[in-house]
Amino acid sequence: MLQLLSESPLLLLFLVLAIGAPLGKIKIAGVNAGITSILFTGLAFGALSPTIKLPAIVYEIGLVLFIYCIGISSGEQFFGNLRRRGLRENGLAFGSIVLVSLVIVLVSVFSSFKPSYLVGIFAGSLTNTPSLAATLEFIKASTPVALVEKALAEPVVAYSVCYPMGVMGMILAIVFFQKIFKTSLKANTQITDADKLTNATVVVLNDSVIGMEVGKIFTANHLNVVFGRISRGGTSFLALNDTKLERGDLITIVGKPAQVERALDLVGERSSTNLEIDHQQLDVRRIFVSNHDLVGQSLKDLNLPHTMGIIITRIRRGDSDILPNAETTLQFGDRVRVLTGRSEMAAASKFFGDSYAAQSEVDILTLGLGVAIGFFLGMIPIPLPGGIVLKLGIAGGPLIVALILGAVNRIGKLVFVMPYSANNTIRQFGLVLFLAGVGTRSGFAFRETIAHSDQGLSFFLIGSVITISIGLFFLFVGHRVLKISFPKLAGMLAGFQTQPAVLAFVNEQAKSEQPNIGYSSVFPVATLSKIILAQILLTLLS
């Protein structure tokens, strides 16, 4: 059986997936590992024999697909967040990595471990393959040829021992923190009644708005609602910006409850009349956005009320309802609630595309182009003071490119964002490839080092203490001092750890996009910092 698994990597891959996936649904102390269990299943298989491991390209492809999809879907939010709170969040990540570096220096003072082992502990406890790769390149360039092979093995051994606990330790830190501070990944992800979009009908009574144009009412009062249709004397029509209100008009309003109430007080009072759609004049329906030409376009630029006679009252993106405004950009897979004339509905459907099948389609050209550019960026050597040369690698390069492309959405006719459902599918597929690949390739080295190396247990214990301690420190400062919502903070911890497996665990518990936003907000800085500091540590400790 062992020989069969060694000779059949595809069989090994799908066995790991088939066994690991259901194991992740088993709850222990109220918590299940989710898709992360595939990593542990891979470790178990890999521990059986040094020949039972998946080719490196499996986890590399998985990592790149996962990272790229995260970046593409989070780019717009990442740069928006960077302008608002990005400095403090990345400051927390960078400061925590520097703290780990200082701990490694302290360990070097009180131990006889070689610098290469210590840097391997640093990379493994923070589960950062790019920093290990940078360390190996640094050692290769500064070690005599006869000694290179042995020198390269040292950081890899320490890394392999610390890596599994680098994953499990962060998960344990999240679980412990929730128990200690009585918080939950789900506590802040549930959509409350105050967050849900609602609608109301208002009758125009206030003299201050009678005779005013709708657009000027919004501008003067900074309303965050959408006016849909107006009923006047038995006739229904769209509430366009240049429409002037008259006493007794009935207007439909969509928005969050607090904003709807504010609009009601401003315009008049809530009407008991349920303003039904007059299907002889207006019609309303949800339409899929699948037209390539619209993706990345803002509603301000499209100016749909005046160019198409269309008002969008809601946008359904994934599992969330979004209230549209002028700056809202359309994305593949959005379901827009369209209000327009009955005779114009067919034209509106054609304009948006309205193809359900297109939600699963991926533009292979833009996917391949984006990832290829990311690879090129990752291979560019970046010189630093002291003769240190670093590279972003296959994780950092594609992520940075994806974040930029996700923010710009499109370049000319090339649309880089993906349909929501297709992005989710590719992201999960990439993640399971990564987990299975890393697990099988680390399993035997982990077993051998723990069982037969005098230093193996020390590496494991030091790495475990570093991982769990820094995880708790990161969560405490972020949650109690910086007041970051816990689902986003847990995603930030996964990004700080540059660890998709931890993000998978958090996503499994949170059922929200907040962890992904947190992950992408600190991942680039965390990756770059670890690459730089690993090489600096090797220089200082040698």
N, C-alpha and C positions, 0 to 999 in steps of 0.2 A: 504493500500500500504506500509506503514512504517513497519507494522508487517511482511509483505511478504519479504521486503528487509532485515529485521533483522534475519529472519529464513532461508534465502537462500543466503549464502555468495557467491556462484558461480554466481547467478543472479546479485547480487550487483557488483561483479568484472567485469563481461562483460558489464553491463550497464555503469559503469564508463569508461571502455575502449571505448565503442561504442560512447559515448557522447563526451568524452574528446579528442579523436583523431581528429575528424573533426573541433572541436573548435580551435585546435592548428594551423590550416591552415589559420585562419582569421588574416589579418594583421591590426595592429593598429599603426599609425604613421610610416608605412613602415616596421614594425617588427612583426613577428608572434612567438607565444610561442612554437610552435612545440609540441613535445611529452610531454613537461613539463605541458601542459594544463591538462593532466591526473591527476597530483597532485592537481591542483586547483578544478577539478571536484570532486575528492575524498573528498576534504575539504568541498565542498558544500553538498555532500550527508551526510558526517559524522556530519555536523552541525545540521541536522534535528532531530537526536535522539541519545542518548548515546549508544543505542543498535545497531545502524547501523554502523558497522565496520567490516572489514575483520579480520580473525584470524591472530595473530602475525606471524605465520609460513609462511604466504603468502609473506609478505614483507621481511622476513628473507631469504627465499629461493631465492627471486628475487635479493636481495642485494648480496648474495653469488655468484649466477650465473653471475651477471653483473661484480662484482669485479674480480672474477676468470678469466673470459674471457678477461677482460682488461689486467690483469697481464700476462696471457699466450701470448697474441699477442704483448705485449710491452716489455717483459722481456729483449730481446736481445738489443733493443734500449735503455732501461732504464740504463743498466749497462754500455753500451758504452757511453751514455750521462754523466753518473756519473763520468767517468774518465776524461771527457772533461770539461763540464760546470756545473756538478751536484752540486758542492759546493756552487756556487753563487746562484743557483736557490733554493736549499733547505735552504740556509742562508736567502733568502728573505722570504720564507714561515715561518721559525722558528722565525725570527725577528718580523714578523707581528703578530704571535700568542702571543709572549711575550708582544708586544705593547697592544694587547687586554687585556691581564692579568693585565697590569699596569692600564688600564682604569677602569677595574672592581675594583681594589684596590682603585682608586680615587673615584669611585661611593660610595664605602663603607664608605669613610671618610665623604662625604657630604650627606649621607642618613642613614635611620634607617633600611634598609632592612637586613633581616637575611642572614648569610653567605650561607645557603642552597639555598635561592632565587637567590643570586648573582651568584653562580656557575651554577644554572639552566639557568640564562641569558647568561652566558659565553658559555655553551654547546649549547643553542638554537640559539643564534646569529651566532654561527659558525657551526650550524647544524651537531653536532657530537654526534651520539647516543652512541658510545663506551665510550666517556668521561662522558656522563650522567650515563651509566651503572656502570662505575668505581666509580662515585660519590655516587650512591645508595649503592654499596657494602661497601664503606668507612663509610657511615652513619649507615648502618645496624650493622657494627662491633663496632661502637663507641657510640651507643645510647642505653639507657635502653629499655628492651623489651616492656614495657608499652607505650613507646613514639615512638616506631619505625614507626608505620603505618602513624602517622601524619607527622613525620619528613621526611619520604620517599615521601610524596605527595608534599612537598614544592618545591624541585627542578624540579619535573615533571611538575607542573603548570607553573612555569616560562619558562621552556623549551618549553612547548606546545604553549605558547603565542608568544615566539620569533621565533620559528622554521619556520612558514610560511613566515615571512618577511625575515628570514635568507636565504631563497631560492629566493624570489622575489627581495630582496634588492641587491643581487649579480647580478641578471639579469639586474636590473635597472642601477647598476654601470657600467656594460659592455656597455649598450645602451648609457648612458650619456657620457661615456668616448669616444665612437666612434664619437658622435656629437661634443664634445668639441675639441678633438684633430684631427678631420678629418681623422680618420683611419677606417679600416673596417676589419671584420673577413674574408672577401673574397679577400681583396687586395693582400695578400701574399700567397694565396692558388691556384691562377690560374697558370697553367703551361705555362710559356712563351716560345717563340721560342728558347730562349737560353738554356732552360732546357730540351727541347724535344730531343729525340734521332733521329739522322739522319744518312744517309749513303752516301757514295761517292765511286767512282772508281778512283784509282790513278795509273798512269803509272810510273814505276821505272826508274828514270833518274839520280839521284844524285850518284856520285861516292862513297860518304862516306858510303852508305849502300849496294852497290853492292858487293856480295860475303859474306855478313853478314847473320848470322842466325836470324830468326825472333825473337826468344826469347831474344837474346843479344841486338837487337834493342830496345825492350821494356825496358829491364833492364837499359841500358845505358842512355835512354832518358826519363824514367818515363812516358811513354805514357799511357793515360787512355782511350784507344779505344780497339776495337776488330777487328783483321784481320780475315776475313771470308775465302774467296777462292782466289786462284791465277789462272789466265789463262796464259798459256805459250805455244805458238806454236799450238794453237787449242785444247790444253788439259787443263782440269780444275781439280784442286786438292785442298785439304785443306791446309791452311796456318798454319802448325804445327811449334812448337818452333824450331825444328832443320832444317827447310826448309831454304835454302840459296837463296837469291834474285838474280835475273839476270836482266840486262838492258832490258827494254821493257816489263817486267812482268806487268800484270794488276791485281790489288789487290782491293778487296772490303773492305771498312772500315766502322765500325759502332761506333757511339759515340755522345757526345754533340757537337754542331757546332764548338765551339772554339777549342776543342780537335781534331776534325776531320781536321780542317784547319792547326793545328800545325803538325799533322801527314803528311798531304799533302806536306807541305813545307819541311819536313825532308826527305821524300822518293822521291819525284819528283814533279809532277803537276797533277791537276785534269784532268782526261781523259773525252773526249766527248763521248767515247764509253759507251753505257749502257750495262754493263756486265750481261747479262741474265743468269739464271741458265741453264746449259747444262744437261737436264734431262736424257741424256744417261749415264752421269757419276756421277753427284751429284744431290741431291734433298734437298728441304727445306720445313719444315712444323712446325706448332705449335703443341706441345704435352703437355697434362696435366700430372703433377707430382702427381701420386696417389700410388706409390710404397712405402710402409712403410719403407723399408730398406734404402731409399734414403733421407728421411726427416731428417734434421739436419746435413747432410753430406756436407762438403765444397767441392767446385769444385776442390780445390787443392788436396784434399784426393781422390776424384773420378778419377782425371786425365783422363777425358773422351777422349781428342784428341788421346791419345796413347793407352788407353785400349779398347776403343769402336770405334775409328775413328769418333768422334763426336765433333763438335764445337758448343757451344751455343752462339748465337750472341745477344739475348735479353731475358729478363725474364719479363713476364707480371704478376704482383702481385696486385690483386684487380683491381684498375683502373689506375695503374701506370706502366710505363716501366722502368725496371732496367737494367743498363749495367753490365753484370757479370764480376767478377774478381776472383782471386784465393781464396779470403776469403769469397765469397758469399756462403751462405748455402741455400739449397733447402728446400722449405716448401710445405705442402699440398696445392694443388690448384694452384700452380705456372703453368703458361703456358710458356714453354720454346720453343724458336725458334731454331730448330735443323737443322744444316747443316751437311750432311753426304753423303756417297755413296748411289746411288739409290738402290743397292741391300741390303744395311744395314738398310734401313729405317724401315722395319718391325721389326727387332731386336731392334732398338732404341725405337720404340713405346712400345714394350713389356717390355723393360728395365725400362722405366719411369712409366709404368702403363697405362697411357692414358685413364683413366676411368672418364667420366664426372659425373656419378652417385656417385662416391666416394667422390665428393666435398661436399656432404651434409651429409656424414656419420660421426658419432661421436664415438670415442672409449670410451664406458661407463666405462670400467675398469680403464683407466687412468684418466678420469674425476672424477669418484668416489674416486679413490685413492688420487688424488691431493687435492680435497676439504676436504676429511677426515683428511689428514695430516695438512691442514690449520686449521681445527677446533681444533685439538689437540694442535697445536702451540698457537692458540688464547686463550686456556684455561690454559696455563702454567702461574702460578703466578710469577711475576718478582719483587723481593724485591728491594726497594730503600732506601737510607738514610732517617732517621726520622720515620721509621716504616711503610712507604707507600708501598703498594703492588699493582701492576697494572697488567692488562691483556690486550692483543691485541684485544681480542674479535672476533666476527664472521666476522668482516670486515678486520681488520688488519692481522690476521693470514692467511686466504686464499689468501690475496693479496700478502703477502711476499713470500709464497710458490709458488704461480703462477708466480711471477716475476723470481724466481730462476729456476723453471722448464721451463719457456719460454726461458730463456737464454741458458740452456743446451740442450733444444729441446727433448732429448731422454736419457734414461738410459737403456743400453742394448737393449732388444727388445721392451721395453715400449716407445712409442712415445707420448709425452704429448702435443705437439702443435696440433691445430685443423685446418681443412680446413678453408680457409678464409671465405667462405660463411656460413659454419656451425657456426663459431665463431660469425659472425655478427648476425645471427638469434637468437642464444641463448642469446647473449648480450642484444639485444633489448627486447626479451621476459622477461628476468630477470629484466630489467629496468622498464617495464610497471607494472610488479607485485609489485616492490618496490614502485613506485609512487602511485599506487592505494591503496596499503596497508597503507602506511604512511599517505596519505591524509585522508582516512576514519577514521583512528584511532586518528588523531589530530583535526579533525573538530569540534567536540562538545566541547572539552576542550578549544579550541580557542574561540569559541562563548561565552561560559559561563564565562570565565575569563574576557573577554573584556566587557561583558554586566553587570556582577554582582559583580565583584571584584574591590575594590577601588584601589588596586595596579596593576590591570591588564593593564590599559592604560599606567601606568608608565613603566611597564615591556616592553610593546610593543614599546613605544617610545624610550626607552634606547637601546633595542635590534636593532631597525631599524637604529638608528644613528650609532651604532657600526658597523653593517653590511655594510651599504652603505659607511661610511667613510673609513673603513679598505679596502673595495673593491677598492675604488678610489685610495687610497694610494698604494696598491699593484700594480695596473695597471700603475700608474704614475712612480713608481720606476722601475718596470720591463721594461716598454716601453721606457721611456725617459732617464733613467740612465743606465740600463743594456742592452738596445737595443735588447731586446728579441722580436722576431716576434710576432705580435699581436694574430694570431690564436693559437700559442703554449702558449702564456702568458695567454690567456683566459682559456685554458685548465688547466694551472697551477693554476689559480684562483679557478676553480672548484675543483681541487685536494687539494688546501689549505683549501677550505671550506668543503672538504670531502663530496661533494654533487653531486651525479649522475644526479640530475635534472638540475643543472646548466650546467654540461657537455653535457647533451642531448640538451639543448638550443643552446650551442656553436656549437655542431656538426651539428645541423639543419641549422645553418647559414653558417658555414665554408665549409662544404662538403669536409673535408680533414682529414687525420690521425694525423695531427699536434696537435690538441687539446688532443687527447688520449695520445700522447707521453708526452705532458706537464702535463696531469692529473696524469699519473702513475709515473712521475719523482719526484713529491713532496708529493703524497698521503701518503706513508709509514711514512715519517718524520712528516707530519702534524698530522696524526692520533696518533702517539706515543706521540708527544708533547702535544696534547690536553688532552690525558689521564693522563699524568704526571702532567701538570699544573693545571688541574681541582682539583686534589687531594691536590696539594700543596696550591692552593688558599683556599680550605676548611680548611686546617690546619692553615694557617696564619690568616685567618679572624675569626676563631672561638675563 
